[in-house]
Amino acid sequence: MTTTPTIYALHENPEWFPPFAKAFEAEGVHVEEWLLTDGVLDLDEAPPEGVFWSRISASAHTRDHHLSKDYTRAVLSWLEAHGRRTVNGRRVLELEMSKVDQLTRLRTAGIETPRTVAAIGRQNVVEAARAIPAPFVTKHNQGGKGLGVRRFDSHDELAEYVASEEFEEPQDGITLIQEFIVAASPRITRVEIVGGEFLYAIDADTARGGFQLCPADACEIDPTTGQPIMPPGATLAPEIGQQLFSLREGFDDPIIDKYLAFAKANGIEVCGIEFIETQDGRLLTYDVNTNTNYNSAVEEVAPRSAPRELARYLRSIAEGLSA
């Protein structure tokens, strides 16, 4: 009797995993979690057979999981050296860890991105910013959750900030200076992709959410109160109108095909790609999330459940290995 190989979920944040665990259970898919916060890796041992899905986040260090990124690099290298099937594997991990990597690859694919300069080292931030007219924003090269994102209305204002104790040192020492995008309406759109298929698009309310737009229920905070919009343990989501995130119904734009081609070319099997529609008529793509989370309120009205589609996709890979 042929058995379907196990699916292993490589992650570092248990708070983000329950929606996926629920989806796997609903689809009857067996999954084992590998929590990559610290551990031991014996290079003389062969990995177990199975499908290894990585969802390590560039923001792991903000949860005191400073070792997770390099630990995952080592684990994925070990797995792939033994020919194991990885989903969002070693190369994709590097894309997750670097916005410079994301932006350069997006541009290579013919996808328009914001004007950006990367400053390596705090001492170069002010000089680098002179290439971009004010206003502009800064952000960290490595990290999600709006890390290091600030707006500056003058280069003098930036210089004062960089010289102050308030300056946030990026995890990898790289600060991005980026044009300030004037949006046509106060929202960003995120296109969700699983297994080469477009699932749906969500809108995030930037008027309320600002720059911190993680869609996971575990990190959805109302910036006006500092409190979770959906308290932990809630069984029913508030009305969509009360959420930072909503389904973008009927979204059908040529950018979808560009994103699908980009994901395929870069070996990205699970992702959420974010863009802003500008007041001057551009569509600018600025972020690729390969550890993408899904919002429960959006899931209630979405045409398909993204976590369940993911579970089905991973199951199909596992079944293919055992065929």
C-alpha positions in Angstrom: 0.0 0.0 0.0 1.4 3.4 -1.0 1.3 6.1 1.6 1.2 9.8 0.9 4.4 11.6 2.1 4.1 13.8 5.1 3.8 17.6 4.6 6.1 19.5 6.9 5.4 23.2 7.7 8.5 25.2 8.5 7.7 28.3 10.5 8.7 30.4 13.5 5.4 32.0 14.7 2.8 29.7 16.3 0.4 32.6 16.5 0.1 32.7 12.7 -0.4 29.0 12.2 -3.9 28.1 13.5 -5.8 29.1 10.3 -3.6 26.8 8.4 -3.9 24.0 10.9 -7.7 24.3 10.6 -7.5 24.2 6.8 -5.3 21.1 6.7 -7.7 19.4 9.2 -10.7 20.3 7.1 -9.1 18.9 4.0 -7.9 15.7 5.7 -4.3 16.6 5.2 -1.7 15.4 7.7 0.9 18.1 8.5 3.8 18.3 10.9 5.1 21.6 12.2 8.8 22.3 12.3 9.3 25.3 14.6 12.6 26.8 13.4 13.6 29.1 16.3 16.7 27.1 17.4 17.8 23.5 17.3 20.4 21.0 16.0 21.0 20.0 12.4 23.0 16.8 11.8 24.4 17.1 8.3 25.3 13.4 8.3 21.6 12.4 8.6 19.2 12.3 5.7 15.9 14.3 6.0 12.6 12.4 6.2 10.7 11.9 3.0 8.0 14.5 2.4 7.0 17.9 1.2 8.6 20.8 3.0 6.6 24.1 2.9 8.6 27.1 4.2 6.8 30.2 5.6 9.6 31.9 7.4 9.1 35.6 7.8 11.6 38.4 7.3 10.1 39.9 10.5 11.1 36.9 12.6 13.6 39.0 14.6 10.8 41.2 15.9 9.5 38.2 17.8 13.0 37.5 19.3 13.5 34.7 16.8 16.8 36.1 15.6 18.2 32.7 14.7 15.2 31.6 12.5 16.3 33.1 9.2 19.8 31.5 9.2 18.5 28.3 10.7 16.0 28.1 7.9 18.7 28.8 5.3 20.7 25.8 6.7 17.6 23.5 6.8 16.5 24.3 3.3 20.0 23.9 1.9 20.2 20.5 3.7 16.7 19.4 2.4 17.4 20.5 -1.2 20.8 18.9 -1.2 19.0 15.6 -0.5 16.5 16.2 -3.3 13.6 16.8 -1.0 10.6 18.7 -2.5 10.5 22.2 -1.0 7.7 24.8 -1.5 9.0 28.3 -1.3 12.5 26.9 -1.0 16.0 28.2 -0.5 16.0 30.8 -3.3 12.5 32.1 -2.4 13.7 32.6 1.2 16.2 35.1 0.0 13.5 36.9 -1.9 11.5 37.1 1.3 14.5 38.5 3.2 15.3 41.4 0.8 13.2 44.1 -0.7 16.1 45.0 -2.9 16.0 41.4 -4.3 12.2 41.8 -4.8 12.3 45.1 -6.5 15.2 44.2 -8.9 13.5 41.0 -9.9 10.1 42.7 -10.3 11.8 45.3 -12.6 13.5 42.5 -14.6 10.0 41.0 -15.1 8.7 44.3 -16.5 6.7 45.2 -13.4 6.9 48.9 -12.4 8.1 49.6 -8.9 8.7 52.8 -6.9 11.9 54.8 -7.4 14.2 53.4 -4.7 17.7 53.9 -3.4 19.4 51.5 -0.9 21.7 52.9 1.7 24.1 50.3 3.2 25.0 51.7 6.6 23.5 54.4 8.7 26.2 56.9 7.7 25.0 56.7 4.0 21.3 57.3 4.5 21.1 61.0 4.3 23.4 61.2 1.2 21.5 58.4 -0.5 18.2 60.3 0.1 19.4 63.3 -1.9 18.7 61.3 -5.1 15.0 61.4 -4.4 12.9 64.6 -4.0 11.0 65.2 -0.8 8.6 64.0 0.3 9.9 60.4 0.5 9.7 57.4 2.8 12.3 55.2 4.4 11.8 51.5 5.1 13.9 48.5 6.2 15.2 46.2 3.5 14.6 43.1 5.6 11.3 42.9 7.5 7.5 43.1 7.3 4.9 44.8 9.4 6.0 48.3 8.2 9.4 48.1 9.8 11.3 51.4 9.5 8.6 53.0 7.4 8.5 56.7 7.9 7.6 59.7 5.8 9.9 62.7 5.6 8.9 66.0 4.1 12.5 67.3 3.8 16.1 66.1 3.7 16.8 68.1 6.8 14.1 66.3 8.7 15.6 63.0 7.7 19.1 64.1 8.7 17.8 65.1 12.2 16.1 61.6 12.5 19.2 59.7 11.4 21.3 61.6 14.0 18.9 60.9 16.8 18.3 58.0 19.2 15.0 57.4 17.5 16.7 56.0 14.4 15.7 52.3 13.8 18.7 50.2 12.8 17.7 47.8 10.1 18.4 44.1 10.8 20.7 43.8 7.8 22.0 47.4 7.9 20.2 48.4 4.7 17.8 51.3 4.7 15.6 52.0 1.6 14.7 55.5 0.6 11.7 55.4 -1.7 9.5 58.0 -3.5 6.4 58.9 -1.6 3.5 57.5 -3.5 0.4 59.7 -3.7 -2.4 57.1 -4.0 -5.5 57.6 -6.1 -7.4 56.4 -3.0 -6.2 55.5 0.5 -5.7 51.8 -0.1 -3.2 49.2 -1.2 -4.2 46.0 -3.0 -2.7 42.5 -2.3 -3.0 39.8 -4.9 -3.0 36.3 -3.4 -1.5 33.4 -5.4 -1.2 29.7 -4.6 0.2 27.1 -6.9 0.3 29.3 -10.0 -3.4 30.4 -9.6 -4.8 33.8 -8.7 -7.2 33.3 -5.8 -8.5 36.8 -4.9 -7.3 40.3 -4.1 -7.8 42.2 -0.9 -7.8 45.9 -0.2 -6.1 47.4 2.9 -7.3 50.7 4.3 -4.2 52.9 4.5 -6.2 55.8 6.0 -6.7 53.7 9.2 -3.9 51.1 8.9 -1.0 53.4 7.9 2.1 51.4 7.0 1.4 48.4 9.3 -0.8 46.2 7.1 -0.2 42.6 8.2 -3.5 40.9 7.4 -3.2 38.1 9.9 -5.8 38.3 12.7 -2.9 37.9 15.2 -1.4 41.2 14.2 -4.4 43.3 13.1 -4.2 46.4 15.3 -6.3 49.5 15.1 -3.7 52.4 15.1 -6.2 54.7 16.8 -6.6 52.5 19.9 -3.6 50.3 19.8 -5.9 47.3 20.4 -6.6 44.2 18.2 -9.5 44.9 15.8 -10.5 41.2 16.3 -9.7 40.1 19.8 -7.9 36.7 20.1 -10.3 33.9 20.4 -13.2 35.7 18.7 -15.4 33.3 16.8 -17.2 35.7 14.6 -15.4 38.4 12.6 -16.8 42.0 12.8 -18.4 43.4 9.7 -16.0 44.0 6.8 -16.7 47.7 7.1 -15.0 47.7 10.5 -11.9 45.9 9.2 -8.7 47.2 7.8 -9.0 44.5 5.1 -11.7 43.8 2.6 -12.2 41.6 -0.5 -11.6 43.5 -3.7 -14.6 42.1 -5.6 -14.4 41.6 -9.3 -10.7 42.5 -9.5 -9.5 41.7 -13.0 -6.4 43.5 -14.2 -3.5 42.6 -16.6 -1.2 42.8 -13.6 -2.5 39.4 -12.4 -0.9 37.7 -15.4 2.3 39.5 -14.8 2.4 38.4 -11.2 1.6 34.8 -12.1 4.5 34.9 -14.6 6.8 36.5 -12.1 6.0 33.9 -9.4 6.6 31.1 -11.9 9.9 32.5 -13.1 11.1 32.9 -9.5 9.9 29.5 -8.2 7.4 31.2 -5.8 4.5 28.9 -5.2 2.7 30.8 -2.4 2.7 34.6 -2.2 0.8 37.8 -1.8 2.0 40.7 -4.0 1.1 44.3 -3.1 0.6 47.3 -5.2 -0.6 50.9 -5.1 -2.6 52.7 -7.8 -1.2 56.3 -7.9 -2.9 59.6 -8.4 -0.9 60.1 -11.6 -2.2 56.8 -13.1 0.6 54.4 -12.4 0.3 50.9 -10.8 3.4 50.5 -8.6 4.3 47.1 -7.1 6.3 47.4 -3.9 6.2 44.2 -1.9 6.3 40.4 -2.3 5.2 38.3 0.7 6.2 34.7 0.5 5.0 33.9 4.0 1.6 35.3 3.2 -1.2 35.3 5.8 -4.9 35.5 5.2 -7.5 37.6 7.0 -10.5 35.7 8.5 -13.1 38.4 7.6 -12.0 38.4 4.0 -12.0 34.6 4.0 -15.7 34.6 5.0 -16.7 36.3 1.7 -13.9 35.3 -0.6 -14.8 33.0 -3.6 -12.3 30.5 -2.4 -10.5 29.8 0.8 -6.8 30.5 0.4 -5.6 28.3 3.3 -7.7 25.4 2.0 -6.5 25.9 -1.5 -3.0 25.8 -0.1 -3.7 22.6 1.8 -5.1 21.0 -1.5 -2.1 22.2 -3.4 0.4 20.7 -0.9 -1.6 17.5 -0.9 -1.5 17.3 -4.7 2.3 17.6 -4.5 2.6 14.9 -1.9 0.3 12.6 -3.8 2.5 13.2 -6.9 5.6 12.1 -5.1 3.9 8.8 -4.1 2.5 8.0 -7.5 
